[in-house]
Amino acid sequence: MNRYKKNDILTDEFNRPKYATSDLCSQIYYACERGEIPFDEIEFKQGDRLDHLSGKYYGNGLDWWMIAAASGISWWLQINENTRIKIPNQEVLKARFNL
């Protein structure tokens, strides 16, 4: 039995987003695939990190999980160089999923 609610975002002790449940991540991935959420696409380079990309595109490193979800990345430490990474439009993403 899944102890997390559908579309739940789990937070740390300071109420900052820590990660989203797999159901929400799947919904984000498929919404990007269907073109319902606009995104930019970049090539992952050696030395890149999702939290740094989140800081660059969103102004904070805490929303790295949105990039991972949109890109279909389940384990961020195993991203190969030259992998295509989707950077979803954060305003559209937040409005669509009430984040």
PDB file as gemmi writes it, atoms N, CA and C in Angstrom:
CRYST1    1.000    1.000    1.000  90.00  90.00  90.00 P 1                      
ATOM      1  N   MET A   1       0.844  -1.179   0.000  1.00  0.00           N  
ATOM      2  CA  MET A   1       0.000   0.000   0.000  1.00  0.00           C  
ATOM      3  C   MET A   1       0.888   1.241   0.000  1.00  0.00           C  
ATOM      4  N   ASN A   2       0.577   2.186  -0.885  1.00  0.00           N  
ATOM      5  CA  ASN A   2       1.350   3.414  -0.982  1.00  0.00           C  
ATOM      6  C   ASN A   2       0.947   4.342   0.156  1.00  0.00           C  
ATOM      7  N   ARG A   3       1.917   4.749   0.948  1.00  0.00           N  
ATOM      8  CA  ARG A   3       1.603   5.621   2.078  1.00  0.00           C  
ATOM      9  C   ARG A   3       1.503   7.087   1.679  1.00  0.00           C  
ATOM     10  N   TYR A   4       1.843   7.399   0.435  1.00  0.00           N  
ATOM     11  CA  TYR A   4       1.789   8.779  -0.025  1.00  0.00           C  
ATOM     12  C   TYR A   4       0.516   9.028  -0.817  1.00  0.00           C  
ATOM     13  N   LYS A   5       0.004  10.229  -0.665  1.00  0.00           N  
ATOM     14  CA  LYS A   5      -1.182  10.601  -1.424  1.00  0.00           C  
ATOM     15  C   LYS A   5      -0.794  10.859  -2.869  1.00  0.00           C  
ATOM     16  N   LYS A   6      -1.743  10.687  -3.751  1.00  0.00           N  
ATOM     17  CA  LYS A   6      -1.529  10.992  -5.155  1.00  0.00           C  
ATOM     18  C   LYS A   6      -1.170  12.476  -5.282  1.00  0.00           C  
ATOM     19  N   ASN A   7      -0.192  12.765  -6.135  1.00  0.00           N  
ATOM     20  CA  ASN A   7       0.267  14.129  -6.391  1.00  0.00           C  
ATOM     21  C   ASN A   7       0.827  14.811  -5.145  1.00  0.00           C  
ATOM     22  N   ASP A   8       1.438  14.063  -4.275  1.00  0.00           N  
ATOM     23  CA  ASP A   8       1.975  14.624  -3.054  1.00  0.00           C  
ATOM     24  C   ASP A   8       3.410  15.087  -3.270  1.00  0.00           C  
ATOM     25  N   ILE A   9       3.759  16.198  -2.636  1.00  0.00           N  
ATOM     26  CA  ILE A   9       5.140  16.660  -2.607  1.00  0.00           C  
ATOM     27  C   ILE A   9       5.589  16.565  -1.170  1.00  0.00           C  
ATOM     28  N   LEU A  10       6.612  15.784  -0.931  1.00  0.00           N  
ATOM     29  CA  LEU A  10       7.113  15.602   0.417  1.00  0.00           C  
ATOM     30  C   LEU A  10       8.105  16.715   0.737  1.00  0.00           C  
ATOM     31  N   THR A  11       8.046  17.221   1.952  1.00  0.00           N  
ATOM     32  CA  THR A  11       8.891  18.347   2.334  1.00  0.00           C  
ATOM     33  C   THR A  11       9.830  17.958   3.467  1.00  0.00           C  
ATOM     34  N   ASP A  12      10.880  18.781   3.640  1.00  0.00           N  
ATOM     35  CA  ASP A  12      11.804  18.565   4.736  1.00  0.00           C  
ATOM     36  C   ASP A  12      11.279  19.283   5.981  1.00  0.00           C  
ATOM     37  N   GLU A  13      12.099  19.341   7.023  1.00  0.00           N  
ATOM     38  CA  GLU A  13      11.647  19.931   8.280  1.00  0.00           C  
ATOM     39  C   GLU A  13      11.404  21.436   8.185  1.00  0.00           C  
ATOM     40  N   PHE A  14      11.891  22.078   7.114  1.00  0.00           N  
ATOM     41  CA  PHE A  14      11.672  23.509   6.919  1.00  0.00           C  
ATOM     42  C   PHE A  14      10.568  23.786   5.898  1.00  0.00           C  
ATOM     43  N   ASN A  15       9.811  22.755   5.562  1.00  0.00           N  
ATOM     44  CA  ASN A  15       8.703  22.821   4.607  1.00  0.00           C  
ATOM     45  C   ASN A  15       9.173  23.168   3.191  1.00  0.00           C  
ATOM     46  N   ARG A  16      10.419  22.813   2.869  1.00  0.00           N  
ATOM     47  CA  ARG A  16      10.935  22.978   1.513  1.00  0.00           C  
ATOM     48  C   ARG A  16      10.686  21.678   0.760  1.00  0.00           C  
ATOM     49  N   PRO A  17      10.358  21.762  -0.529  1.00  0.00           N  
ATOM     50  CA  PRO A  17      10.126  20.524  -1.294  1.00  0.00           C  
ATOM     51  C   PRO A  17      11.362  19.642  -1.291  1.00  0.00           C  
ATOM     52  N   LYS A  18      11.166  18.371  -0.971  1.00  0.00           N  
ATOM     53  CA  LYS A  18      12.270  17.421  -0.972  1.00  0.00           C  
ATOM     54  C   LYS A  18      12.185  16.550  -2.215  1.00  0.00           C  
ATOM     55  N   TYR A  19      11.054  15.972  -2.462  1.00  0.00           N  
ATOM     56  CA  TYR A  19      10.833  15.212  -3.694  1.00  0.00           C  
ATOM     57  C   TYR A  19       9.346  14.948  -3.845  1.00  0.00           C  
ATOM     58  N   ALA A  20       8.966  14.596  -5.048  1.00  0.00           N  
ATOM     59  CA  ALA A  20       7.560  14.322  -5.337  1.00  0.00           C  
ATOM     60  C   ALA A  20       7.350  12.826  -5.445  1.00  0.00           C  
ATOM     61  N   THR A  21       6.139  12.393  -5.214  1.00  0.00           N  
ATOM     62  CA  THR A  21       5.834  10.970  -5.350  1.00  0.00           C  
ATOM     63  C   THR A  21       5.900  10.577  -6.814  1.00  0.00           C  
ATOM     64  N   SER A  22       6.082   9.308  -7.060  1.00  0.00           N  
ATOM     65  CA  SER A  22       6.256   8.837  -8.432  1.00  0.00           C  
ATOM     66  C   SER A  22       5.030   9.101  -9.299  1.00  0.00           C  
ATOM     67  N   ASP A  23       3.847   9.124  -8.715  1.00  0.00           N  
ATOM     68  CA  ASP A  23       2.646   9.390  -9.495  1.00  0.00           C  
ATOM     69  C   ASP A  23       2.690  10.802 -10.081  1.00  0.00           C  
ATOM     70  N   LEU A  24       3.058  11.777  -9.279  1.00  0.00           N  
ATOM     71  CA  LEU A  24       3.155  13.152  -9.759  1.00  0.00           C  
ATOM     72  C   LEU A  24       4.256  13.262 -10.808  1.00  0.00           C  
ATOM     73  N   CYS A  25       5.381  12.638 -10.585  1.00  0.00           N  
ATOM     74  CA  CYS A  25       6.480  12.683 -11.552  1.00  0.00           C  
ATOM     75  C   CYS A  25       6.055  12.079 -12.886  1.00  0.00           C  
ATOM     76  N   SER A  26       5.331  10.992 -12.851  1.00  0.00           N  
ATOM     77  CA  SER A  26       4.837  10.377 -14.088  1.00  0.00           C  
ATOM     78  C   SER A  26       3.885  11.310 -14.818  1.00  0.00           C  
ATOM     79  N   GLN A  27       3.011  11.976 -14.081  1.00  0.00           N  
ATOM     80  CA  GLN A  27       2.080  12.908 -14.702  1.00  0.00           C  
ATOM     81  C   GLN A  27       2.816  14.070 -15.364  1.00  0.00           C  
ATOM     82  N   ILE A  28       3.848  14.565 -14.719  1.00  0.00           N  
ATOM     83  CA  ILE A  28       4.646  15.656 -15.293  1.00  0.00           C  
ATOM     84  C   ILE A  28       5.339  15.177 -16.562  1.00  0.00           C  
ATOM     85  N   TYR A  29       5.934  13.991 -16.514  1.00  0.00           N  
ATOM     86  CA  TYR A  29       6.630  13.440 -17.681  1.00  0.00           C  
ATOM     87  C   TYR A  29       5.685  13.321 -18.878  1.00  0.00           C  
ATOM     88  N   TYR A  30       4.534  12.702 -18.672  1.00  0.00           N  
ATOM     89  CA  TYR A  30       3.604  12.484 -19.776  1.00  0.00           C  
ATOM     90  C   TYR A  30       2.973  13.790 -20.273  1.00  0.00           C  
ATOM     91  N   ALA A  31       2.760  14.762 -19.381  1.00  0.00           N  
ATOM     92  CA  ALA A  31       2.242  16.062 -19.815  1.00  0.00           C  
ATOM     93  C   ALA A  31       3.248  16.762 -20.725  1.00  0.00           C  
ATOM     94  N   CYS A  32       4.528  16.632 -20.429  1.00  0.00           N  
ATOM     95  CA  CYS A  32       5.568  17.193 -21.311  1.00  0.00           C  
ATOM     96  C   CYS A  32       5.601  16.435 -22.630  1.00  0.00           C  
ATOM     97  N   GLU A  33       5.504  15.126 -22.572  1.00  0.00           N  
ATOM     98  CA  GLU A  33       5.524  14.307 -23.788  1.00  0.00           C  
ATOM     99  C   GLU A  33       4.358  14.640 -24.712  1.00  0.00           C  
ATOM    100  N   ARG A  34       3.210  14.946 -24.136  1.00  0.00           N  
ATOM    101  CA  ARG A  34       2.019  15.275 -24.931  1.00  0.00           C  
ATOM    102  C   ARG A  34       2.002  16.732 -25.384  1.00  0.00           C  
ATOM    103  N   GLY A  35       2.993  17.517 -24.959  1.00  0.00           N  
ATOM    104  CA  GLY A  35       3.053  18.918 -25.340  1.00  0.00           C  
ATOM    105  C   GLY A  35       2.165  19.818 -24.513  1.00  0.00           C  
ATOM    106  N   GLU A  36       1.677  19.343 -23.388  1.00  0.00           N  
ATOM    107  CA  GLU A  36       0.791  20.130 -22.537  1.00  0.00           C  
ATOM    108  C   GLU A  36       1.560  21.102 -21.643  1.00  0.00           C  
ATOM    109  N   ILE A  37       2.826  20.834 -21.433  1.00  0.00           N  
ATOM    110  CA  ILE A  37       3.696  21.727 -20.669  1.00  0.00           C  
ATOM    111  C   ILE A  37       4.872  22.076 -21.574  1.00  0.00           C  
ATOM    112  N   PRO A  38       5.033  23.351 -21.910  1.00  0.00           N  
ATOM    113  CA  PRO A  38       6.168  23.728 -22.752  1.00  0.00           C  
ATOM    114  C   PRO A  38       7.484  23.533 -21.997  1.00  0.00           C  
ATOM    115  N   PHE A  39       8.532  23.243 -22.738  1.00  0.00           N  
ATOM    116  CA  PHE A  39       9.834  23.036 -22.109  1.00  0.00           C  
ATOM    117  C   PHE A  39      10.943  23.421 -23.081  1.00  0.00           C  
ATOM    118  N   ASP A  40      12.087  23.758 -22.507  1.00  0.00           N  
ATOM    119  CA  ASP A  40      13.315  23.916 -23.268  1.00  0.00           C  
ATOM    120  C   ASP A  40      14.062  22.605 -23.142  1.00  0.00           C  
ATOM    121  N   GLU A  41      14.876  22.303 -24.108  1.00  0.00           N  
ATOM    122  CA  GLU A  41      15.654  21.072 -24.050  1.00  0.00           C  
ATOM    123  C   GLU A  41      17.127  21.430 -24.172  1.00  0.00           C  
ATOM    124  N   ILE A  42      17.929  20.877 -23.282  1.00  0.00           N  
ATOM    125  CA  ILE A  42      19.363  21.120 -23.302  1.00  0.00           C  
ATOM    126  C   ILE A  42      20.096  19.785 -23.307  1.00  0.00           C  
ATOM    127  N   GLU A  43      21.360  19.842 -23.597  1.00  0.00           N  
ATOM    128  CA  GLU A  43      22.199  18.645 -23.557  1.00  0.00           C  
ATOM    129  C   GLU A  43      22.984  18.653 -22.250  1.00  0.00           C  
ATOM    130  N   PHE A  44      22.872  17.577 -21.511  1.00  0.00           N  
ATOM    131  CA  PHE A  44      23.571  17.439 -20.234  1.00  0.00           C  
ATOM    132  C   PHE A  44      25.060  17.283 -20.509  1.00  0.00           C  
ATOM    133  N   LYS A  45      25.852  18.122 -19.871  1.00  0.00           N  
ATOM    134  CA  LYS A  45      27.300  18.094 -20.082  1.00  0.00           C  
ATOM    135  C   LYS A  45      28.016  17.592 -18.839  1.00  0.00           C  
ATOM    136  N   GLN A  46      29.232  17.167 -19.019  1.00  0.00           N  
ATOM    137  CA  GLN A  46      30.036  16.710 -17.882  1.00  0.00           C  
ATOM    138  C   GLN A  46      30.130  17.840 -16.860  1.00  0.00           C  
ATOM    139  N   GLY A  47      29.894  17.525 -15.618  1.00  0.00           N  
ATOM    140  CA  GLY A  47      29.929  18.505 -14.542  1.00  0.00           C  
ATOM    141  C   GLY A  47      28.584  19.144 -14.244  1.00  0.00           C  
ATOM    142  N   ASP A  48      27.592  18.955 -15.116  1.00  0.00           N  
ATOM    143  CA  ASP A  48      26.249  19.488 -14.846  1.00  0.00           C  
ATOM    144  C   ASP A  48      25.625  18.757 -13.674  1.00  0.00           C  
ATOM    145  N   ARG A  49      24.771  19.469 -12.953  1.00  0.00           N  
ATOM    146  CA  ARG A  49      23.986  18.875 -11.873  1.00  0.00           C  
ATOM    147  C   ARG A  49      22.577  19.429 -11.972  1.00  0.00           C  
ATOM    148  N   LEU A  50      21.591  18.599 -11.650  1.00  0.00           N  
ATOM    149  CA  LEU A  50      20.205  19.044 -11.752  1.00  0.00           C  
ATOM    150  C   LEU A  50      19.902  20.205 -10.820  1.00  0.00           C  
ATOM    151  N   ASP A  51      20.477  20.210  -9.624  1.00  0.00           N  
ATOM    152  CA  ASP A  51      20.205  21.328  -8.718  1.00  0.00           C  
ATOM    153  C   ASP A  51      20.812  22.625  -9.250  1.00  0.00           C  
ATOM    154  N   HIS A  52      21.944  22.540  -9.933  1.00  0.00           N  
ATOM    155  CA  HIS A  52      22.524  23.740 -10.538  1.00  0.00           C  
ATOM    156  C   HIS A  52      21.687  24.223 -11.722  1.00  0.00           C  
ATOM    157  N   LEU A  53      21.200  23.280 -12.531  1.00  0.00           N  
ATOM    158  CA  LEU A  53      20.317  23.659 -13.644  1.00  0.00           C  
ATOM    159  C   LEU A  53      19.035  24.297 -13.125  1.00  0.00           C  
ATOM    160  N   SER A  54      18.493  23.753 -12.039  1.00  0.00           N  
ATOM    161  CA  SER A  54      17.303  24.323 -11.424  1.00  0.00           C  
ATOM    162  C   SER A  54      17.583  25.751 -10.941  1.00  0.00           C  
ATOM    163  N   GLY A  55      18.735  25.964 -10.340  1.00  0.00           N  
ATOM    164  CA  GLY A  55      19.119  27.306  -9.907  1.00  0.00           C  
ATOM    165  C   GLY A  55      19.230  28.268 -11.074  1.00  0.00           C  
ATOM    166  N   LYS A  56      19.804  27.797 -12.165  1.00  0.00           N  
ATOM    167  CA  LYS A  56      19.983  28.634 -13.352  1.00  0.00           C  
ATOM    168  C   LYS A  56      18.649  28.999 -14.004  1.00  0.00           C  
ATOM    169  N   TYR A  57      17.762  28.016 -14.164  1.00  0.00           N  
ATOM    170  CA  TYR A  57      16.511  28.240 -14.886  1.00  0.00           C  
ATOM    171  C   TYR A  57      15.356  28.701 -13.996  1.00  0.00           C  
ATOM    172  N   TYR A  58      15.349  28.299 -12.724  1.00  0.00           N  
ATOM    173  CA  TYR A  58      14.228  28.618 -11.844  1.00  0.00           C  
ATOM    174  C   TYR A  58      14.584  29.586 -10.708  1.00  0.00           C  
ATOM    175  N   GLY A  59      15.862  29.861 -10.527  1.00  0.00           N  
ATOM    176  CA  GLY A  59      16.262  30.766  -9.461  1.00  0.00           C  
ATOM    177  C   GLY A  59      16.497  30.094  -8.125  1.00  0.00           C  
ATOM    178  N   ASN A  60      16.320  28.782  -8.069  1.00  0.00           N  
ATOM    179  CA  ASN A  60      16.635  28.033  -6.842  1.00  0.00           C  
ATOM    180  C   ASN A  60      16.951  26.586  -7.214  1.00  0.00           C  
ATOM    181  N   GLY A  61      17.746  25.951  -6.394  1.00  0.00           N  
ATOM    182  CA  GLY A  61      18.146  24.569  -6.663  1.00  0.00           C  
ATOM    183  C   GLY A  61      17.193  23.524  -6.129  1.00  0.00           C  
ATOM    184  N   LEU A  62      16.148  23.950  -5.435  1.00  0.00           N  
ATOM    185  CA  LEU A  62      15.245  23.000  -4.787  1.00  0.00           C  
ATOM    186  C   LEU A  62      14.270  22.327  -5.750  1.00  0.00           C  
ATOM    187  N   ASP A  63      14.062  22.922  -6.915  1.00  0.00           N  
ATOM    188  CA  ASP A  63      13.084  22.375  -7.857  1.00  0.00           C  
ATOM    189  C   ASP A  63      13.716  21.471  -8.912  1.00  0.00           C  
ATOM    190  N   TRP A  64      14.863  20.895  -8.590  1.00  0.00           N  
ATOM    191  CA  TRP A  64      15.557  19.985  -9.507  1.00  0.00           C  
ATOM    192  C   TRP A  64      14.675  18.803  -9.881  1.00  0.00           C  
ATOM    193  N   TRP A  65      13.813  18.394  -8.962  1.00  0.00           N  
ATOM    194  CA  TRP A  65      12.973  17.222  -9.202  1.00  0.00           C  
ATOM    195  C   TRP A  65      11.996  17.458 -10.358  1.00  0.00           C  
ATOM    196  N   MET A  66      11.616  18.717 -10.626  1.00  0.00           N  
ATOM    197  CA  MET A  66      10.733  19.020 -11.745  1.00  0.00           C  
ATOM    198  C   MET A  66      11.435  18.720 -13.074  1.00  0.00           C  
ATOM    199  N   ILE A  67      12.712  19.051 -13.136  1.00  0.00           N  
ATOM    200  CA  ILE A  67      13.516  18.764 -14.331  1.00  0.00           C  
ATOM    201  C   ILE A  67      13.674  17.260 -14.493  1.00  0.00           C  
ATOM    202  N   ALA A  68      13.950  16.577 -13.379  1.00  0.00           N  
ATOM    203  CA  ALA A  68      14.100  15.116 -13.424  1.00  0.00           C  
ATOM    204  C   ALA A  68      12.804  14.454 -13.881  1.00  0.00           C  
ATOM    205  N   ALA A  69      11.674  14.914 -13.340  1.00  0.00           N  
ATOM    206  CA  ALA A  69      10.382  14.324 -13.705  1.00  0.00           C  
ATOM    207  C   ALA A  69      10.080  14.548 -15.181  1.00  0.00           C  
ATOM    208  N   ALA A  70      10.267  15.757 -15.670  1.00  0.00           N  
ATOM    209  CA  ALA A  70       9.981  16.066 -17.067  1.00  0.00           C  
ATOM    210  C   ALA A  70      10.878  15.281 -18.017  1.00  0.00           C  
ATOM    211  N   SER A  71      12.091  14.991 -17.570  1.00  0.00           N  
ATOM    212  CA  SER A  71      13.069  14.296 -18.410  1.00  0.00           C  
ATOM    213  C   SER A  71      13.008  12.782 -18.274  1.00  0.00           C  
ATOM    214  N   GLY A  72      12.179  12.281 -17.353  1.00  0.00           N  
ATOM    215  CA  GLY A  72      12.082  10.837 -17.149  1.00  0.00           C  
ATOM    216  C   GLY A  72      13.289  10.262 -16.443  1.00  0.00           C  
ATOM    217  N   ILE A  73      13.918  11.077 -15.592  1.00  0.00           N  
ATOM    218  CA  ILE A  73      15.112  10.642 -14.861  1.00  0.00           C  
ATOM    219  C   ILE A  73      14.680  10.139 -13.491  1.00  0.00           C  
ATOM    220  N   SER A  74      14.990   8.894 -13.219  1.00  0.00           N  
ATOM    221  CA  SER A  74      14.592   8.350 -11.926  1.00  0.00           C  
ATOM    222  C   SER A  74      15.727   8.408 -10.903  1.00  0.00           C  
ATOM    223  N   TRP A  75      16.946   8.393 -11.343  1.00  0.00           N  
ATOM    224  CA  TRP A  75      18.088   8.439 -10.417  1.00  0.00           C  
ATOM    225  C   TRP A  75      19.071   9.446 -10.975  1.00  0.00           C  
ATOM    226  N   TRP A  76      19.112  10.632 -10.389  1.00  0.00           N  
ATOM    227  CA  TRP A  76      19.854  11.756 -10.954  1.00  0.00           C  
ATOM    228  C   TRP A  76      21.354  11.536 -11.004  1.00  0.00           C  
ATOM    229  N   LEU A  77      21.890  10.606 -10.253  1.00  0.00           N  
ATOM    230  CA  LEU A  77      23.336  10.367 -10.286  1.00  0.00           C  
ATOM    231  C   LEU A  77      23.766   9.558 -11.507  1.00  0.00           C  
ATOM    232  N   GLN A  78      22.808   9.030 -12.244  1.00  0.00           N  
ATOM    233  CA  GLN A  78      23.145   8.189 -13.383  1.00  0.00           C  
ATOM    234  C   GLN A  78      22.807   8.845 -14.713  1.00  0.00           C  
ATOM    235  N   ILE A  79      22.951  10.158 -14.799  1.00  0.00           N  
ATOM    236  CA  ILE A  79      22.694  10.853 -16.054  1.00  0.00           C  
ATOM    237  C   ILE A  79      23.982  10.855 -16.859  1.00  0.00           C  
ATOM    238  N   ASN A  80      23.905  10.330 -18.056  1.00  0.00           N  
ATOM    239  CA  ASN A  80      25.075  10.298 -18.925  1.00  0.00           C  
ATOM    240  C   ASN A  80      25.258  11.634 -19.632  1.00  0.00           C  
ATOM    241  N   GLU A  81      26.499  11.950 -19.912  1.00  0.00           N  
ATOM    242  CA  GLU A  81      26.810  13.130 -20.706  1.00  0.00           C  
ATOM    243  C   GLU A  81      26.095  13.014 -22.054  1.00  0.00           C  
ATOM    244  N   ASN A  82      25.646  14.126 -22.594  1.00  0.00           N  
ATOM    245  CA  ASN A  82      24.926  14.228 -23.872  1.00  0.00           C  
ATOM    246  C   ASN A  82      23.469  13.775 -23.796  1.00  0.00           C  
ATOM    247  N   THR A  83      22.972  13.455 -22.609  1.00  0.00           N  
ATOM    248  CA  THR A  83      21.555  13.133 -22.439  1.00  0.00           C  
ATOM    249  C   THR A  83      20.749  14.410 -22.640  1.00  0.00           C  
ATOM    250  N   ARG A  84      19.628  14.299 -23.344  1.00  0.00           N  
ATOM    251  CA  ARG A  84      18.749  15.450 -23.552  1.00  0.00           C  
ATOM    252  C   ARG A  84      17.899  15.642 -22.293  1.00  0.00           C  
ATOM    253  N   ILE A  85      17.950  16.833 -21.730  1.00  0.00           N  
ATOM    254  CA  ILE A  85      17.251  17.173 -20.491  1.00  0.00           C  
ATOM    255  C   ILE A  85      16.162  18.193 -20.816  1.00  0.00           C  
ATOM    256  N   LYS A  86      14.967  17.955 -20.297  1.00  0.00           N  
ATOM    257  CA  LYS A  86      13.846  18.884 -20.490  1.00  0.00           C  
ATOM    258  C   LYS A  86      13.746  19.821 -19.286  1.00  0.00           C  
ATOM    259  N   ILE A  87      13.671  21.103 -19.580  1.00  0.00           N  
ATOM    260  CA  ILE A  87      13.472  22.122 -18.546  1.00  0.00           C  
ATOM    261  C   ILE A  87      12.049  22.646 -18.729  1.00  0.00           C  
ATOM    262  N   PRO A  88      11.082  22.116 -17.955  1.00  0.00           N  
ATOM    263  CA  PRO A  88       9.689  22.538 -18.150  1.00  0.00           C  
ATOM    264  C   PRO A  88       9.462  23.976 -17.698  1.00  0.00           C  
ATOM    265  N   ASN A  89       8.519  24.634 -18.350  1.00  0.00           N  
ATOM    266  CA  ASN A  89       8.133  25.975 -17.952  1.00  0.00           C  
ATOM    267  C   ASN A  89       7.542  25.890 -16.542  1.00  0.00           C  
ATOM    268  N   GLN A  90       8.209  26.523 -15.604  1.00  0.00           N  
ATOM    269  CA  GLN A  90       7.841  26.369 -14.200  1.00  0.00           C  
ATOM    270  C   GLN A  90       6.466  26.938 -13.877  1.00  0.00           C  
ATOM    271  N   GLU A  91       6.108  28.088 -14.472  1.00  0.00           N  
ATOM    272  CA  GLU A  91       4.797  28.678 -14.172  1.00  0.00           C  
ATOM    273  C   GLU A  91       3.661  27.777 -14.645  1.00  0.00           C  
ATOM    274  N   VAL A  92       3.795  27.243 -15.865  1.00  0.00           N  
ATOM    275  CA  VAL A  92       2.767  26.353 -16.401  1.00  0.00           C  
ATOM    276  C   VAL A  92       2.692  25.078 -15.569  1.00  0.00           C  
ATOM    277  N   LEU A  93       3.849  24.527 -15.219  1.00  0.00           N  
ATOM    278  CA  LEU A  93       3.910  23.305 -14.413  1.00  0.00           C  
ATOM    279  C   LEU A  93       3.231  23.504 -13.061  1.00  0.00           C  
ATOM    280  N   LYS A  94       3.560  24.592 -12.390  1.00  0.00           N  
ATOM    281  CA  LYS A  94       2.984  24.848 -11.063  1.00  0.00           C  
ATOM    282  C   LYS A  94       1.477  25.094 -11.147  1.00  0.00           C  
ATOM    283  N   ALA A  95       1.043  25.813 -12.166  1.00  0.00           N  
ATOM    284  CA  ALA A  95      -0.388  26.080 -12.312  1.00  0.00           C  
ATOM    285  C   ALA A  95      -1.151  24.785 -12.634  1.00  0.00           C  
ATOM    286  N   ARG A  96      -0.602  23.973 -13.507  1.00  0.00           N  
ATOM    287  CA  ARG A  96      -1.288  22.747 -13.917  1.00  0.00           C  
ATOM    288  C   ARG A  96      -1.449  21.762 -12.761  1.00  0.00           C  
ATOM    289  N   PHE A  97      -0.421  21.655 -11.925  1.00  0.00           N  
ATOM    290  CA  PHE A  97      -0.447  20.650 -10.845  1.00  0.00           C  
ATOM    291  C   PHE A  97      -0.635  21.275  -9.457  1.00  0.00           C  
ATOM    292  N   ASN A  98      -1.018  22.531  -9.402  1.00  0.00           N  
ATOM    293  CA  ASN A  98      -1.265  23.218  -8.123  1.00  0.00           C  
ATOM    294  C   ASN A  98      -0.102  23.076  -7.157  1.00  0.00           C  
ATOM    295  N   LEU A  99       1.090  23.351  -7.638  1.00  0.00           N  
ATOM    296  CA  LEU A  99       2.295  23.223  -6.801  1.00  0.00           C  
ATOM    297  C   LEU A  99       2.606  24.528  -6.106  1.00  0.00           C  
TER     298      LEU A  99                                                      
END                                                                             
